[in-house]
């Protein structure tokens, strides 16, 4: 009975926390919110939820719950979701354990995978990463949890989610980012050991990654990354780094570790909210980055701006920008919010 009372009190406090977040985000979207000491960011939400429920909740459910509120405060999640329980329509579902929906070209297919939401494409791995290449027929699954799949490869890094991936055309590696690491996967390797490298630690939570495509054909690749604090990073990887910058810390799974501090990684704060997407456009010789930030919603400028403090070209959109793309034929950039 005492445990029941304690849980009821914890649940009431959690629901009050959610209500405050919804009010805060609604005011932010309407431009009426002024930041103060009572602001609820992810760190405060995480610590409060962990204090209320302890080990009964998992990190991925806390993060998913927070993102759901931030992305759409009008459609509040059920409190059960903080424990990984989802109130979905059960019509046509073979069993409760098969709750993850996978979009497989034109049909939906149920698979059992611990409640993760998976995104699958049966095109080539490079098509997924927007690199037009005609070989390596494969399948890649991006998981919002911790797994990286191909036909014959399973990457189990840690409890962090893989939040973005792309192809490095010169080094012939796959780059993926998690909350605190950068993963370089040698997809060509047939060995059980030494399939790639992990660069860590990264201080802020990385949310997206994109390759900067240049026609120098050298043994190096440059990537853009965005994090949850509004920063955009620029990182250049060379083939020599794989030899020179291995850490003494050993390995993570079959991946060798490289110290993030040994890399020159310029960064610049371009947004006041999470960076949703970064992309380099070779035709424009410019990069783009977007955020749900209503003031600095979309930035389009030279990558040199990440290494200096000159003004950047940007524009504002109410409630920010979630996605964008460029059409070279029409010479138009399209954004979606």
Short mmCIF file of the C-alpha atoms (twelve columns), coordinates in Angstrom:
data_MODEL
# 
_entry.id   MODEL 
# 
loop_
_atom_site.group_PDB 
_atom_site.id 
_atom_site.type_symbol 
_atom_site.label_atom_id 
_atom_site.label_alt_id 
_atom_site.label_comp_id 
_atom_site.label_asym_id 
_atom_site.label_seq_id 
_atom_site.Cartn_x 
_atom_site.Cartn_y 
_atom_site.Cartn_z 
_atom_site.pdbx_PDB_model_num 
ATOM 1   C CA . UNK A 1   0.000  0.000   0.000   1 
ATOM 2   C CA . UNK A 2   2.850  2.369   0.860   1 
ATOM 3   C CA . UNK A 3   4.543  1.656   -2.473  1 
ATOM 4   C CA . UNK A 4   1.247  2.386   -4.239  1 
ATOM 5   C CA . UNK A 5   0.945  5.768   -2.486  1 
ATOM 6   C CA . UNK A 6   4.567  6.633   -3.288  1 
ATOM 7   C CA . UNK A 7   4.057  5.776   -6.960  1 
ATOM 8   C CA . UNK A 8   0.861  7.831   -7.101  1 
ATOM 9   C CA . UNK A 9   2.689  10.853  -5.683  1 
ATOM 10  C CA . UNK A 10  5.581  10.360  -8.131  1 
ATOM 11  C CA . UNK A 11  3.137  10.093  -11.022 1 
ATOM 12  C CA . UNK A 12  1.352  13.309  -10.008 1 
ATOM 13  C CA . UNK A 13  4.691  15.139  -9.855  1 
ATOM 14  C CA . UNK A 14  5.640  13.744  -13.255 1 
ATOM 15  C CA . UNK A 15  2.343  14.864  -14.800 1 
ATOM 16  C CA . UNK A 16  2.851  18.348  -13.305 1 
ATOM 17  C CA . UNK A 17  6.329  18.389  -14.878 1 
ATOM 18  C CA . UNK A 18  4.847  17.469  -18.277 1 
ATOM 19  C CA . UNK A 19  2.171  20.189  -17.963 1 
ATOM 20  C CA . UNK A 20  4.858  22.804  -17.236 1 
ATOM 21  C CA . UNK A 21  6.832  21.640  -20.281 1 
ATOM 22  C CA . UNK A 22  3.784  21.859  -22.534 1 
ATOM 23  C CA . UNK A 23  2.975  25.378  -21.292 1 
ATOM 24  C CA . UNK A 24  6.619  26.399  -21.773 1 
ATOM 25  C CA . UNK A 25  6.828  25.013  -25.318 1 
ATOM 26  C CA . UNK A 26  3.466  26.509  -26.282 1 
ATOM 27  C CA . UNK A 27  4.655  29.934  -25.135 1 
ATOM 28  C CA . UNK A 28  7.928  29.455  -27.023 1 
ATOM 29  C CA . UNK A 29  6.038  28.671  -30.228 1 
ATOM 30  C CA . UNK A 30  3.902  31.777  -29.828 1 
ATOM 31  C CA . UNK A 31  6.911  33.963  -29.022 1 
ATOM 32  C CA . UNK A 32  5.650  34.803  -25.530 1 
ATOM 33  C CA . UNK A 33  8.161  32.800  -23.491 1 
ATOM 34  C CA . UNK A 34  10.990 34.452  -21.563 1 
ATOM 35  C CA . UNK A 35  13.746 32.178  -20.284 1 
ATOM 36  C CA . UNK A 36  14.193 32.039  -16.511 1 
ATOM 37  C CA . UNK A 37  15.558 29.754  -13.789 1 
ATOM 38  C CA . UNK A 38  12.440 27.555  -13.961 1 
ATOM 39  C CA . UNK A 39  13.069 26.599  -17.598 1 
ATOM 40  C CA . UNK A 40  12.783 22.851  -18.171 1 
ATOM 41  C CA . UNK A 41  15.430 21.605  -20.595 1 
ATOM 42  C CA . UNK A 42  16.284 17.976  -21.342 1 
ATOM 43  C CA . UNK A 43  18.839 17.717  -18.535 1 
ATOM 44  C CA . UNK A 44  16.336 18.934  -15.935 1 
ATOM 45  C CA . UNK A 45  13.582 16.699  -17.332 1 
ATOM 46  C CA . UNK A 46  15.910 13.674  -17.276 1 
ATOM 47  C CA . UNK A 47  17.102 14.231  -13.704 1 
ATOM 48  C CA . UNK A 48  13.582 14.847  -12.371 1 
ATOM 49  C CA . UNK A 49  12.141 11.776  -14.094 1 
ATOM 50  C CA . UNK A 50  15.024 9.617   -12.903 1 
ATOM 51  C CA . UNK A 51  14.556 10.894  -9.328  1 
ATOM 52  C CA . UNK A 52  10.814 10.170  -9.411  1 
ATOM 53  C CA . UNK A 53  10.909 6.671   -10.919 1 
ATOM 54  C CA . UNK A 54  14.499 5.467   -10.500 1 
ATOM 55  C CA . UNK A 55  15.660 2.531   -12.603 1 
ATOM 56  C CA . UNK A 56  12.079 1.686   -13.624 1 
ATOM 57  C CA . UNK A 57  12.486 3.939   -16.668 1 
ATOM 58  C CA . UNK A 58  15.060 3.570   -19.443 1 
ATOM 59  C CA . UNK A 59  17.085 6.393   -20.970 1 
ATOM 60  C CA . UNK A 60  15.652 5.863   -24.451 1 
ATOM 61  C CA . UNK A 61  12.062 6.225   -23.210 1 
ATOM 62  C CA . UNK A 62  12.899 9.420   -21.295 1 
ATOM 63  C CA . UNK A 63  14.467 10.887  -24.422 1 
ATOM 64  C CA . UNK A 64  11.633 9.746   -26.689 1 
ATOM 65  C CA . UNK A 65  9.028  11.207  -24.311 1 
ATOM 66  C CA . UNK A 66  10.870 14.538  -24.155 1 
ATOM 67  C CA . UNK A 67  11.232 14.744  -27.948 1 
ATOM 68  C CA . UNK A 68  7.572  13.943  -28.439 1 
ATOM 69  C CA . UNK A 69  6.514  16.880  -26.265 1 
ATOM 70  C CA . UNK A 70  9.016  19.274  -27.838 1 
ATOM 71  C CA . UNK A 71  8.044  18.371  -31.404 1 
ATOM 72  C CA . UNK A 72  4.271  18.583  -30.840 1 
ATOM 73  C CA . UNK A 73  3.071  19.972  -27.473 1 
ATOM 74  C CA . UNK A 74  -0.569 19.832  -28.642 1 
ATOM 75  C CA . UNK A 75  -0.454 16.038  -28.843 1 
ATOM 76  C CA . UNK A 76  0.693  15.101  -25.367 1 
ATOM 77  C CA . UNK A 77  1.984  11.543  -24.794 1 
ATOM 78  C CA . UNK A 78  0.403  9.143   -22.314 1 
ATOM 79  C CA . UNK A 79  2.360  8.795   -19.061 1 
ATOM 80  C CA . UNK A 80  2.645  5.034   -19.671 1 
ATOM 81  C CA . UNK A 81  5.061  5.783   -22.516 1 
ATOM 82  C CA . UNK A 82  7.751  6.810   -20.028 1 
ATOM 83  C CA . UNK A 83  7.890  3.107   -19.094 1 
ATOM 84  C CA . UNK A 84  7.916  1.940   -22.714 1 
ATOM 85  C CA . UNK A 85  4.216  1.040   -22.809 1 
ATOM 86  C CA . UNK A 86  2.355  2.341   -25.863 1 
ATOM 87  C CA . UNK A 87  -1.404 2.549   -26.263 1 
ATOM 88  C CA . UNK A 88  -1.688 1.760   -29.977 1 
ATOM 89  C CA . UNK A 89  -4.421 0.234   -32.056 1 
ATOM 90  C CA . UNK A 90  -4.038 -3.520  -31.780 1 
ATOM 91  C CA . UNK A 91  -5.977 -4.425  -34.939 1 
ATOM 92  C CA . UNK A 92  -3.983 -6.833  -37.066 1 
ATOM 93  C CA . UNK A 93  -1.099 -7.098  -34.617 1 
ATOM 94  C CA . UNK A 94  0.043  -10.716 -34.234 1 
ATOM 95  C CA . UNK A 95  1.233  -10.335 -30.651 1 
ATOM 96  C CA . UNK A 96  1.926  -7.587  -28.067 1 
ATOM 97  C CA . UNK A 97  5.670  -8.129  -28.408 1 
ATOM 98  C CA . UNK A 98  5.639  -7.144  -32.082 1 
ATOM 99  C CA . UNK A 99  4.931  -3.467  -31.578 1 
ATOM 100 C CA . UNK A 100 7.519  -1.856  -33.886 1 
ATOM 101 C CA . UNK A 101 6.283  -0.703  -37.270 1 
ATOM 102 C CA . UNK A 102 8.676  -1.014  -40.197 1 
ATOM 103 C CA . UNK A 103 7.944  0.700   -43.506 1 
ATOM 104 C CA . UNK A 104 9.103  -1.709  -46.200 1 
ATOM 105 C CA . UNK A 105 8.681  0.114   -49.509 1 
ATOM 106 C CA . UNK A 106 4.904  -0.091  -50.077 1 
ATOM 107 C CA . UNK A 107 3.851  -2.290  -47.190 1 
ATOM 108 C CA . UNK A 108 4.015  -2.337  -43.416 1 
ATOM 109 C CA . UNK A 109 5.639  -5.304  -41.747 1 
ATOM 110 C CA . UNK A 110 5.724  -6.195  -38.051 1 
ATOM 111 C CA . UNK A 111 8.989  -7.279  -36.471 1 
ATOM 112 C CA . UNK A 112 9.901  -7.921  -32.855 1 
ATOM 113 C CA . UNK A 113 12.655 -5.593  -31.718 1 
ATOM 114 C CA . UNK A 114 12.237 -4.500  -28.084 1 
ATOM 115 C CA . UNK A 115 9.934  -1.587  -28.814 1 
ATOM 116 C CA . UNK A 116 12.382 0.376   -30.964 1 
ATOM 117 C CA . UNK A 117 11.077 2.338   -33.947 1 
ATOM 118 C CA . UNK A 118 13.083 1.237   -36.976 1 
ATOM 119 C CA . UNK A 119 13.393 2.820   -40.401 1 
ATOM 120 C CA . UNK A 120 14.263 0.427   -43.231 1 
ATOM 121 C CA . UNK A 121 14.944 0.815   -46.891 1 
ATOM 122 C CA . UNK A 122 15.704 -2.046  -49.299 1 
ATOM 123 C CA . UNK A 123 17.548 0.213   -51.731 1 
ATOM 124 C CA . UNK A 124 21.330 0.293   -51.696 1 
ATOM 125 C CA . UNK A 125 23.054 1.591   -48.607 1 
ATOM 126 C CA . UNK A 126 24.299 4.589   -50.538 1 
ATOM 127 C CA . UNK A 127 20.823 5.533   -51.721 1 
ATOM 128 C CA . UNK A 128 19.793 5.744   -48.071 1 
ATOM 129 C CA . UNK A 129 22.630 8.174   -47.573 1 
ATOM 130 C CA . UNK A 130 21.854 10.153  -50.725 1 
ATOM 131 C CA . UNK A 131 25.057 9.075   -52.457 1 
ATOM 132 C CA . UNK A 132 24.268 7.780   -55.943 1 
ATOM 133 C CA . UNK A 133 26.266 4.571   -56.259 1 
ATOM 134 C CA . UNK A 134 25.322 1.476   -58.202 1 
ATOM 135 C CA . UNK A 135 26.988 -1.268  -56.155 1 
ATOM 136 C CA . UNK A 136 26.734 -2.915  -52.718 1 
ATOM 137 C CA . UNK A 137 23.143 -4.072  -52.762 1 
ATOM 138 C CA . UNK A 138 22.263 -4.186  -49.099 1 
ATOM 139 C CA . UNK A 139 19.805 -3.227  -46.447 1 
ATOM 140 C CA . UNK A 140 20.406 -0.767  -43.693 1 
ATOM 141 C CA . UNK A 141 18.274 -0.214  -40.663 1 
ATOM 142 C CA . UNK A 142 18.609 3.014   -38.723 1 
ATOM 143 C CA . UNK A 143 17.485 2.416   -35.196 1 
ATOM 144 C CA . UNK A 144 16.577 5.170   -32.763 1 
ATOM 145 C CA . UNK A 145 18.286 3.066   -30.173 1 
ATOM 146 C CA . UNK A 146 21.657 1.431   -30.591 1 
ATOM 147 C CA . UNK A 147 21.892 -0.894  -33.595 1 
ATOM 148 C CA . UNK A 148 23.332 -0.676  -37.104 1 
ATOM 149 C CA . UNK A 149 22.439 -3.477  -39.533 1 
ATOM 150 C CA . UNK A 150 23.403 -4.629  -43.011 1 
ATOM 151 C CA . UNK A 151 22.973 -8.005  -44.697 1 
ATOM 152 C CA . UNK A 152 25.787 -9.478  -42.631 1 
ATOM 153 C CA . UNK A 153 26.636 -6.904  -39.984 1 
ATOM 154 C CA . UNK A 154 25.235 -5.990  -36.589 1 
ATOM 155 C CA . UNK A 155 26.722 -3.090  -34.667 1 
ATOM 156 C CA . UNK A 156 26.055 -2.999  -30.931 1 
ATOM 157 C CA . UNK A 157 27.762 0.126   -29.649 1 
ATOM 158 C CA . UNK A 158 26.275 0.950   -26.244 1 
ATOM 159 C CA . UNK A 159 22.988 2.301   -24.910 1 
ATOM 160 C CA . UNK A 160 23.143 5.381   -27.150 1 
ATOM 161 C CA . UNK A 161 20.911 5.882   -30.187 1 
ATOM 162 C CA . UNK A 162 22.282 6.180   -33.697 1 
ATOM 163 C CA . UNK A 163 20.891 9.557   -34.738 1 
ATOM 164 C CA . UNK A 164 22.324 9.952   -38.239 1 
ATOM 165 C CA . UNK A 165 24.497 8.295   -40.893 1 
ATOM 166 C CA . UNK A 166 26.157 9.044   -44.240 1 
ATOM 167 C CA . UNK A 167 28.794 7.674   -46.643 1 
ATOM 168 C CA . UNK A 168 32.430 8.856   -46.839 1 
ATOM 169 C CA . UNK A 169 33.169 8.600   -50.600 1 
ATOM 170 C CA . UNK A 170 36.960 8.974   -50.423 1 
ATOM 171 C CA . UNK A 171 37.743 6.810   -47.395 1 
ATOM 172 C CA . UNK A 172 34.958 4.342   -48.313 1 
ATOM 173 C CA . UNK A 173 33.616 4.238   -44.765 1 
ATOM 174 C CA . UNK A 174 30.165 4.691   -43.279 1 
ATOM 175 C CA . UNK A 175 29.956 7.492   -40.711 1 
ATOM 176 C CA . UNK A 176 27.276 7.391   -38.019 1 
ATOM 177 C CA . UNK A 177 26.719 9.536   -34.935 1 
ATOM 178 C CA . UNK A 178 25.227 8.692   -31.570 1 
ATOM 179 C CA . UNK A 179 24.564 10.892  -28.568 1 
ATOM 180 C CA . UNK A 180 28.241 10.925  -27.548 1 
ATOM 181 C CA . UNK A 181 30.294 9.201   -30.250 1 
ATOM 182 C CA . UNK A 182 31.205 9.300   -33.924 1 
ATOM 183 C CA . UNK A 183 31.355 5.850   -35.561 1 
ATOM 184 C CA . UNK A 184 33.428 5.047   -38.662 1 
ATOM 185 C CA . UNK A 185 32.431 1.647   -40.036 1 
ATOM 186 C CA . UNK A 186 34.530 -0.197  -42.622 1 
ATOM 187 C CA . UNK A 187 31.610 -1.967  -44.287 1 
ATOM 188 C CA . UNK A 188 34.007 -3.761  -46.687 1 
ATOM 189 C CA . UNK A 189 35.795 -5.621  -43.908 1 
ATOM 190 C CA . UNK A 190 35.045 -9.332  -43.642 1 
ATOM 191 C CA . UNK A 191 36.950 -9.719  -40.389 1 
ATOM 192 C CA . UNK A 192 35.140 -10.195 -37.093 1 
ATOM 193 C CA . UNK A 193 37.577 -7.756  -35.464 1 
ATOM 194 C CA . UNK A 194 38.674 -4.284  -36.521 1 
ATOM 195 C CA . UNK A 195 35.583 -3.271  -38.466 1 
ATOM 196 C CA . UNK A 196 36.058 0.419   -37.754 1 
ATOM 197 C CA . UNK A 197 36.656 3.203   -35.264 1 
ATOM 198 C CA . UNK A 198 34.798 5.085   -32.566 1 
ATOM 199 C CA . UNK A 199 35.659 8.732   -31.870 1 
ATOM 200 C CA . UNK A 200 34.706 9.737   -28.325 1 
ATOM 201 C CA . UNK A 201 33.778 11.434  -26.102 1 
ATOM 202 C CA . UNK A 202 31.681 14.194  -27.653 1 
ATOM 203 C CA . UNK A 203 30.355 16.615  -25.033 1 
ATOM 204 C CA . UNK A 204 26.957 17.463  -26.513 1 
ATOM 205 C CA . UNK A 205 24.365 15.085  -27.976 1 
ATOM 206 C CA . UNK A 206 24.944 14.680  -31.730 1 
ATOM 207 C CA . UNK A 207 21.703 14.579  -33.725 1 
ATOM 208 C CA . UNK A 208 22.661 14.575  -37.417 1 
ATOM 209 C CA . UNK A 209 25.592 14.134  -39.806 1 
ATOM 210 C CA . UNK A 210 26.287 14.827  -43.485 1 
ATOM 211 C CA . UNK A 211 29.311 14.475  -45.781 1 
ATOM 212 C CA . UNK A 212 30.873 17.541  -47.402 1 
ATOM 213 C CA . UNK A 213 31.385 16.313  -50.988 1 
ATOM 214 C CA . UNK A 214 34.378 17.856  -52.759 1 
ATOM 215 C CA . UNK A 215 36.132 16.892  -55.994 1 
ATOM 216 C CA . UNK A 216 39.686 16.636  -54.631 1 
ATOM 217 C CA . UNK A 217 39.685 12.793  -54.555 1 
ATOM 218 C CA . UNK A 218 42.198 12.793  -51.727 1 
ATOM 219 C CA . UNK A 219 42.364 10.249  -48.913 1 
ATOM 220 C CA . UNK A 220 40.249 12.389  -46.649 1 
ATOM 221 C CA . UNK A 221 36.631 13.260  -46.013 1 
ATOM 222 C CA . UNK A 222 34.964 16.175  -44.265 1 
ATOM 223 C CA . UNK A 223 31.697 15.855  -42.359 1 
ATOM 224 C CA . UNK A 224 29.174 18.231  -40.830 1 
ATOM 225 C CA . UNK A 225 27.388 17.421  -37.569 1 
ATOM 226 C CA . UNK A 226 24.683 19.129  -35.504 1 
ATOM 227 C CA . UNK A 227 23.950 18.772  -31.792 1 
ATOM 228 C CA . UNK A 228 21.228 19.453  -29.222 1 
ATOM 229 C CA . UNK A 229 22.707 22.818  -28.190 1 
ATOM 230 C CA . UNK A 230 22.454 24.446  -31.621 1 
ATOM 231 C CA . UNK A 231 26.100 23.891  -32.621 1 
ATOM 232 C CA . UNK A 232 27.250 22.773  -36.074 1 
ATOM 233 C CA . UNK A 233 30.633 20.982  -36.223 1 
ATOM 234 C CA . UNK A 234 33.186 20.528  -38.992 1 
ATOM 235 C CA . UNK A 235 35.424 17.438  -38.842 1 
ATOM 236 C CA . UNK A 236 37.988 16.247  -41.392 1 
ATOM 237 C CA . UNK A 237 39.069 12.591  -41.302 1 
ATOM 238 C CA . UNK A 238 42.178 11.350  -43.146 1 
ATOM 239 C CA . UNK A 239 43.483 7.823   -43.692 1 
ATOM 240 C CA . UNK A 240 46.458 8.706   -41.457 1 
ATOM 241 C CA . UNK A 241 44.086 9.308   -38.534 1 
ATOM 242 C CA . UNK A 242 43.237 5.605   -38.484 1 
ATOM 243 C CA . UNK A 243 46.891 4.874   -37.656 1 
ATOM 244 C CA . UNK A 244 48.031 7.896   -35.671 1 
ATOM 245 C CA . UNK A 245 45.117 8.688   -33.366 1 
ATOM 246 C CA . UNK A 246 44.137 5.360   -31.848 1 
ATOM 247 C CA . UNK A 247 43.547 5.658   -28.123 1 
ATOM 248 C CA . UNK A 248 45.190 3.519   -25.474 1 
ATOM 249 C CA . UNK A 249 41.701 2.977   -24.048 1 
ATOM 250 C CA . UNK A 250 41.375 -0.137  -26.229 1 
ATOM 251 C CA . UNK A 251 38.251 -1.182  -28.118 1 
ATOM 252 C CA . UNK A 252 34.499 -0.742  -28.006 1 
ATOM 253 C CA . UNK A 253 33.113 -4.039  -29.292 1 
ATOM 254 C CA . UNK A 254 35.090 -4.671  -32.507 1 
ATOM 255 C CA . UNK A 255 35.753 -0.944  -32.999 1 
ATOM 256 C CA . UNK A 256 39.058 0.742   -32.117 1 
ATOM 257 C CA . UNK A 257 38.782 3.936   -30.066 1 
ATOM 258 C CA . UNK A 258 40.101 7.346   -31.134 1 
ATOM 259 C CA . UNK A 259 40.250 10.308  -28.732 1 
ATOM 260 C CA . UNK A 260 37.930 13.141  -29.856 1 
ATOM 261 C CA . UNK A 261 40.250 15.740  -28.313 1 
ATOM 262 C CA . UNK A 262 43.035 14.761  -30.713 1 
ATOM 263 C CA . UNK A 263 40.971 16.106  -33.644 1 
ATOM 264 C CA . UNK A 264 40.679 19.715  -34.732 1 
ATOM 265 C CA . UNK A 265 36.889 20.053  -34.715 1 
ATOM 266 C CA . UNK A 266 35.689 23.653  -35.296 1 
ATOM 267 C CA . UNK A 267 32.140 24.347  -34.169 1 
ATOM 268 C CA . UNK A 268 29.803 27.327  -34.139 1 
ATOM 269 C CA . UNK A 269 26.495 27.956  -32.419 1 
ATOM 270 C CA . UNK A 270 24.059 28.787  -35.219 1 
ATOM 271 C CA . UNK A 271 20.725 27.966  -33.550 1 
ATOM 272 C CA . UNK A 272 19.060 28.313  -30.145 1 
ATOM 273 C CA . UNK A 273 17.483 24.850  -30.312 1 
ATOM 274 C CA . UNK A 274 18.344 21.354  -31.551 1 
ATOM 275 C CA . UNK A 275 19.924 21.095  -35.000 1 
ATOM 276 C CA . UNK A 276 17.491 18.908  -36.941 1 
ATOM 277 C CA . UNK A 277 19.469 18.446  -40.150 1 
ATOM 278 C CA . UNK A 278 22.738 19.498  -41.816 1 
ATOM 279 C CA . UNK A 279 23.528 19.129  -45.511 1 
ATOM 280 C CA . UNK A 280 26.224 20.292  -47.932 1 
ATOM 281 C CA . UNK A 281 25.202 21.343  -51.454 1 
ATOM 282 C CA . UNK A 282 28.167 21.016  -53.892 1 
ATOM 283 C CA . UNK A 283 26.314 22.985  -56.586 1 
ATOM 284 C CA . UNK A 284 25.988 25.966  -54.245 1 
ATOM 285 C CA . UNK A 285 29.284 25.398  -52.404 1 
ATOM 286 C CA . UNK A 286 27.250 26.062  -49.281 1 
ATOM 287 C CA . UNK A 287 25.989 24.076  -46.334 1 
ATOM 288 C CA . UNK A 288 22.528 24.257  -44.822 1 
ATOM 289 C CA . UNK A 289 21.403 23.619  -41.256 1 
ATOM 290 C CA . UNK A 290 17.945 23.849  -39.720 1 
ATOM 291 C CA . UNK A 291 16.361 23.920  -36.289 1 
ATOM 292 C CA . UNK A 292 13.000 24.292  -34.567 1 
ATOM 293 C CA . UNK A 293 14.404 27.626  -33.352 1 
ATOM 294 C CA . UNK A 294 11.951 30.321  -34.495 1 
ATOM 295 C CA . UNK A 295 14.646 33.019  -34.775 1 
ATOM 296 C CA . UNK A 296 17.549 31.234  -36.484 1 
ATOM 297 C CA . UNK A 297 15.506 28.600  -38.273 1 
ATOM 298 C CA . UNK A 298 17.616 27.970  -41.374 1 
ATOM 299 C CA . UNK A 299 21.221 28.847  -42.202 1 
ATOM 300 C CA . UNK A 300 22.776 28.673  -45.686 1 
ATOM 301 C CA . UNK A 301 26.420 29.720  -45.989 1 
ATOM 302 C CA . UNK A 302 30.013 28.762  -46.727 1 
ATOM 303 C CA . UNK A 303 31.540 26.123  -44.432 1 
ATOM 304 C CA . UNK A 304 34.280 28.683  -43.679 1 
ATOM 305 C CA . UNK A 305 31.702 30.421  -41.463 1 
ATOM 306 C CA . UNK A 306 32.099 27.539  -39.006 1 
ATOM 307 C CA . UNK A 307 35.705 28.579  -38.454 1 
ATOM 308 C CA . UNK A 308 35.200 32.335  -38.084 1 
ATOM 309 C CA . UNK A 309 32.708 34.743  -36.517 1 
ATOM 310 C CA . UNK A 310 31.453 36.558  -39.599 1 
ATOM 311 C CA . UNK A 311 27.655 36.896  -39.969 1 
ATOM 312 C CA . UNK A 312 25.827 33.985  -41.594 1 
ATOM 313 C CA . UNK A 313 22.948 34.070  -44.051 1 
ATOM 314 C CA . UNK A 314 19.826 32.906  -42.223 1 
ATOM 315 C CA . UNK A 315 16.080 33.375  -42.035 1 
ATOM 316 C CA . UNK A 316 13.344 32.859  -39.468 1 
ATOM 317 C CA . UNK A 317 10.230 30.718  -39.653 1 
ATOM 318 C CA . UNK A 318 7.592  30.486  -36.888 1 
ATOM 319 C CA . UNK A 319 8.115  27.171  -35.043 1 
ATOM 320 C CA . UNK A 320 11.313 26.608  -37.029 1 
ATOM 321 C CA . UNK A 321 12.339 24.253  -39.833 1 
ATOM 322 C CA . UNK A 322 12.433 20.447  -39.584 1 
ATOM 323 C CA . UNK A 323 13.584 19.504  -43.090 1 
ATOM 324 C CA . UNK A 324 14.977 21.051  -46.280 1 
ATOM 325 C CA . UNK A 325 16.280 20.123  -49.713 1 
ATOM 326 C CA . UNK A 326 17.657 21.800  -52.854 1 
ATOM 327 C CA . UNK A 327 16.656 21.387  -56.504 1 
ATOM 328 C CA . UNK A 328 19.479 22.421  -58.844 1 
ATOM 329 C CA . UNK A 329 17.256 22.426  -61.945 1 
ATOM 330 C CA . UNK A 330 14.702 24.792  -60.411 1 
ATOM 331 C CA . UNK A 331 17.335 26.625  -58.311 1 
ATOM 332 C CA . UNK A 332 15.008 26.407  -55.320 1 
ATOM 333 C CA . UNK A 333 15.482 25.448  -51.676 1 
ATOM 334 C CA . UNK A 334 12.388 23.984  -50.066 1 
ATOM 335 C CA . UNK A 335 11.881 23.871  -46.302 1 
ATOM 336 C CA . UNK A 336 9.324  22.103  -44.150 1 
ATOM 337 C CA . UNK A 337 8.334  22.895  -40.571 1 
# 
